[in-house]
Amino acid sequence: MRTLPAPAQTHESEPPGRLRRDLCAAGVAALLVTASVLVGGHIQETSRTLFVNWPPLLASWRPHLGPGTPAAVLVAIVTVTHGPALAARLPWRALLPAAWGTAMTWILSLALVDGWDRGIAHRLTTRHEYLQVIDRFHDIPAALRDFTQHILLDSPDNWPAHIAGHPPAATLTFVLLDRIGLRGGGWAGMWCITVGATACVAVLVTIRALADEALARRAAPFLVLAPAAVWMGTSADAYFAAVAAWAVALLALAVTRGSLGWAGASGLLFGLTCYLSYGLTLVALIAAAVLVLGRHGVRERPALPAALLAGLAVVPTVFTLAGFDWWEAYHLLVTRYAQGAGGIRPYGYWVWANLACTVLVTGLATAAGLRRTGAVLVRRRTEPRAGVRLAFLVSAALLALLVADLSGMSKAETERIWLPFALWLLPAGAFLTRPRAWLTAQALLALLLNHLLFTGW
């Protein structure tokens, strides 16, 4: 595939108007966040209907330092100063583990700003979380058969919020970790951090397969140093994001290499994704973009869709035979959502404040990158093919996020719930010039959020 020329690194070679438009896009994103803070603060103070302490985030104002602070600052400095150059020069096989290791260090160091107990070990043991119900899964088949009987708030022994809000594969993950001896919040937290950090590798693999390697290399520092790391350590949604990302990555490899094995494995992970979170069915929009971009490979190997569907059927079949009805559970969840805070939180605020949350998760660099993404699509006939293909992929992720937003089933807490979509917006940074300046903005945002607020759920 045609490689996009390396971006200019100096102000003189960059058209002034383009840079000004980037800064305007970042400024508009910053204004959106400011408006959501001010309006949300007023609503919460007067009506108490937002159910968050620091709108639009589920967080509390708590300036603090912690044991992870020095490491987080060091990772930020090294990645900003050396990340773009290393991403351009490292052999591809070395770049992927380097990206994983750096992303994991960044996530872990930010989590440790709150200390080991509060930042990691305690996160998945609170009253809303998965580890609260481990003992109720001593008989897994029976628990699956009765799962839907405990979703509604007025049902006997109703599930805590996160268990009721997700299909049982999410909870079963932590049940199985407990069964093999990895018990407690510390192991659960490190599972989410370790697996979640691989999501950036999956996105890089996808970009290289569908666009080109040069663009993947440019995107790497933005994926590694994402403000999203604040919520990836420790949240089960980081684990969900990684599973979804690898499903997309394997599909990209399948259509570009004509591999039935990769197609089947992709389908298997897509099936698992749908049983980790109901909302992640929208990842199908990103998968559809992959199929469009890889349509020539599908034409050359018509059996690929069949292999994908065969893999996709495995997890739903297993859970259905075990007695869990996905559709029944989803409809009960909609009722449960209306019974709780979701039924009170005002849609008119959250439908745009959720987007402000996304700005905080993805950073101002992504806002500027999305402006360039749109420009590439508008000028697609004159733009390099690889750039257009990446812009199309990023736009599919943005579409999935917007559909989730309009659905009204994610009012608040989208800073973690939408991690699986937000990660696919970060590669828009590959279109930016002056990467070190934009990476500095990303790192400062993450450090400020993590040191000024305590994020919990």
N, C-alpha and C positions, 0 to 999 in steps of 0.2 A: 504494500500500500504506500501511497505517496506520503512522505514525511513533511510535517509542517515546519517551516523554517524556524530556527531558534529566535525567540523574542529579543527585541532590543533591550539593552540593560541601561541605557543612558537616556536622560531627559531630551538631549538634542535629537536623537534618532527616533524618538517616540512622538507622533503627532500630538501637539498640545491639546487639541480638542478631544482626542480620545481619552487622554488622562483625566481631563476635566470631567468628562462624562462618567468615568469610573468613580471619581471622588463624589460626584453628585449622587450616583446610585448608593454609595456607602452612606452619604449624608441622609438620604431619604430613609434608608434602613435604620439609621441611628434615631431619626425623628420618630419613626414608628415605635421603636422601643421606648423612647421618652414619653410618647403619648400613652402607651399602654401602662407605663408605671404611674403616671399622673392620674389618668382616668380610672385605672384599676384601684389606686389608693383611695380615691374619692368614693367609688362604689363600695369598697370593702368597709370604709369608715362609716358610711351612712346606712348601708343596708345589710352588710355582712352576708352577701350572697355569693361571693367568689370562693370562699373556703380556701384561701391561700393567704399567707402572712405578708408576702412581698410580691404582689402581682407585677408581671404576669407569671412569675415563677413560684413553684411550691417551695418556698425557702424562707429563712428568717435572717434578719440583719444581725450579723455576728462577726465583726472584724476579729481576725485571729491569725496567728502563725502556728506552725506545727512541725513535727519531725520531717515531713515531706517537703517543706518549703525549700531548703537548699537544693535538693535534688531536682525539684520542679524548675527552679530558676536556671540551674545548670543545663538541664535538658533543653529548655527554651533557648538559651544563648547558643549552645552548640548547634542546634537544629537550624536556627535562623542564620548563623554565620557560615556554617559548612553544609547544611542540608541540600540546597540546590546544586552545589558543585558535586557533592558525593552522589546524589541521585543521578546526575548526568554521566558520571565516570565509572561508577561501580559496575562490574559484570552483573548481568540481569539475575543470575542465580544467587549472587551475593546481596543484591539490592532487596530482594523479597524478605529474607530473614532479618536483614538490617532494619527494614521498615517495621516488621513485626516487633522486633526487640525494642526499638525506639518508641513505638506507639505504646507498648506494654509498660515501659518505664515511665512514660509521660502520664499514662492513666494511673499507674500505681503511686507515683510520687504525689499527684494531685489528691488522690484518695487519702494518703498518709498525712496530708496537711491537717486532717481531722483526727489523726492518731489511728493506731491499729484497730482499737475496739470500736470507736465511733465511726471511723472512716471505712472499715472493711468488715470486721467480724460481726458487728451488730446490725448492719444494714438489712440483711435478709432474715433477721430473726424478730423484727417488730411485729405488732399485732396484725398488720395487713399482709404479711409476707408468707412465702411458701414454707419456710421451715416450721411455722406454727402448726402445720397439719401432718407432719411426717408420721406421727403415731397413728393417724387415722387411715394410713395406707398399709397397715400390716398385712391385709388381704387385698392385694392390688386388683384382682378381677372383681371382687365384691365392691370395692371403692369406685371402680369405673362404672359398674352397673347402676350404682346409686348416686353417681356424681350429680346428675341434673336435679335430684331431689333436695339438694341443699344450696341451690343457687339463689333463690329469692330470699329477701331479708326476713320474711315472715315464715320461712320454712324451718323445720326443726334442725338445730345444730348447723345453721347456715355457714357457708364457707366465708372466711375472711375475704376482703375486697379483691386482692390480686388473684386468689385461687378461683373465686367465682367469676372473675373477669377474663379468664383465659381457659382454653381447652386443657385437658389434664396432662398433656405431654410436658407442659411447663413444670407442673408440680412433680410429675414422675421423674424428671431429670434429677431433682434434689433428693427424691426418695431413693433413687438408684445410687446416687453418690453416697448417701447414708448407708445403704446396704453393703457397699464395697469397703466401708470403713472410713470414708472421707466425711466425717460427721461434723456438724456445727457450722456456724456462720463464717468462720475463717476459710474453711475449705470451699464452701459455696461461693464466697466472695472471690476467692482466687480463681475459681473455675470461670466465673463470669468475666473477670479481667483478662485471663489468659486466652480464652476462646474469643471474647469480644475483640481483642486486639488484632486477631487474624482477619477481621473484616476489611481492614485497609489493604491487606495482601490480595484478597479476593477482588476488590475493586481494581487494583492495579493489573491483575491478570486479565480481567474483563476488558479494560481499556486497551491493553496491548493486543488482545485477540481481535477486537472489533475496530479499533482505530489504528494506532501505531505505538511503537515503543517509546518514541520521543515524547509524545504527549503523556504517556504513563509516567515517565521519569519526571516530567514537569509537575505532574499532579502529586507525586509521592510526598514531598514535604508538607503539602496542605492536608493530606490525609493523615499524616503522622501527628502533626501539631494542631489538631482540631480542638476547638473549644468544647466539642462534644465529649471529650475525655472527662470533663467534670462530672458528667452523668453516666459515663460508661464504667466508672469505678465507684460504687459497686451497684449495678442494676442488672436484673435478669434480662432487661431489654437489650443490653449489649450482647448477650449470648444469642438472643433472637436475631439481632441484626447480623451477626456473623453467619448464622445458619442460612438466612435469606440471601446474604451476599454470596456465599459459596454456591447456593443453588443457581444464582444468576451466572456466576463465573464458570461453573461446569457446563451450563447451557451454551455460553459463548464459546468454550473450547469445543463442544460437540458440533456446533454449526460451522465452525471454521476448520475443523479437522475431520469432519465426517465420522465422528466416533459414536457408535451406538452405546458403548460403555459409559462415556461421559454423559450422554443423553439420559440413560437410565438412572445414573447416580444423581443427576440434576433433578429428575422427577421425584426421586426418593426424598431429597432434601426439600423440594417444594411441598411435598405432602407433609413432611415433618413441620415445616414452617407454618402451615395452616392449622396444625394442632398445637402450636406453641402460642399463637395469638390470632384471634379472629380477624383483626384489622389487617393482618399481613397477607390476606388474600389479595390486597391491592398491589402486592409485589408482582402480580400477574401483568400489570401494565409495563413494568420494567422488563419482564420476560418477553412480552409481546414486542417491545422495541428491539430486543436481542434477536428475535426471530425475523423481524423486518430487516435488520442490518445483515443478518446471516442467511437471507433467503436464497442466495445462490447455492450455498452449501446444502440447504434443505432440498433444493431441486435436484442436486447431484446425488443426494442420499435420501430418497423419499421415506426410508424406514425410520428416520430420526424422530419424527413426531410420535410414531408408534412406541418406540423405546422410551421416550419421555413420558407418555401417558401410562405405560406399563409401570414405570418407576413411581409415577405420581399416585397410582392406585394402591400401593402397598400399605402406607401408614393409615389412610382412611379405612381400608379393609380390615386391618388388624384391630383398630379401635372400635369399628362398628361390630365386628364379631365378638368383641369383648363386652359389648353392651352399651357403649357410649354413642349417643345420637348427637352429632355435631349441630345439625340444624335446630333441633329442639333446645339444645343448650344455648345457642345463639339467641333465639327468640326469648328465652328466659332471661338472658343477660340484658337484653334491651329493656325488659321490665325492671330488672334489678337496678339498672343504671338510672332509670327514672325514679326509683324509690329512694335513692340516696342523693348525694350532692349533685350528681349529674342532672337530676331533674330540677334543681334549683338554680344552678349556675346559669347566668344569662347568656343565651346564644349570641345576642347582639354585640356583646363585648368580646367573647372568646373567639368568634369567627374571624376577627382580625388580630386579637391579642395572641392567638396561637401562632400567627405568622411572626409576631415580635419574638416569641419564644424561639422560633426557628432561626431568627437572626442571631440570637444569643448562642445558640447551639453551633451554628455554622460560621459565624463571624462576618465582619464587614468585608473581608476579602471575597467571600462567597457571593455577597450581594453585588460587588463589582464584577465578579466573574460571571454571574448570571446575566448581567447587562451585556457582557461580551458574548455570552452564549446566544442570546437573542439576536444580537447583531450578526453573528455567524450564520444563523438560520435565515435571516432576512436576505443576506448576501450569498446564499449557499451556492449560486451558480458561478460565482467568482472566487469562492473560498476553497482552500485545499480540502480534498475529500476526507482526510482523516479528521480534520477539525469539525467538519459538518457532522460526521458520524458520532463524535464525542458529544457535540451539542445536542444531537437528537437523543442520545442516551440520557444525558442530564435532564433534558426537558421531560422525558418520560417519568423520571423520578419526581420532578416538580409537579407533574400532573397527578401522580399518585398521592402526593402530599396534599394537594388542593382538594382532591376528592374526599380524602379523609377529613379535611377541615370542614367542608360543606356538609358532611354527613351528620355533624352534631354529636357524634359518639366519642369525640375526644375534646371535651371542654376542660382545659387545664391539664397540667402534667405532661403536655406534649413534648417538653424538653427531654423526656426519656422515652415516651411512647413512640415518638416519631424518629427515633434514632435510626431504624432500618431504612427510612427514606432519606433522612438528612445526610447520611454518609455518601449517598450518590450525588448530592449537590456539590460536595467539596471539590471534586475534580474540575469544576468550573475555574478554579484557581490556575489551572494550566494555561488559560488564555491570557493571564495577566503578565504585564511586564513589571519590572522592579519587584521580583518575588520576595526579596529580603525585607523590604519595607512592609509589604502586606503580611508576611509571616510574623513580623514584629507585632503588628496590630492583633493578629490572631492569638499570639502567646500572651500579650498583655491582657486581652479580654478574659482568657481562661484563668490567668493568675488572679486578676481582680475579682472575678466571680467567686473563685474558690476560697479566697482569703477574706472577702467582705461578707459573704453569705454562707449560711449552713444549709445545704440542700438535702432534704430528706423526703421520704414518701411513705 
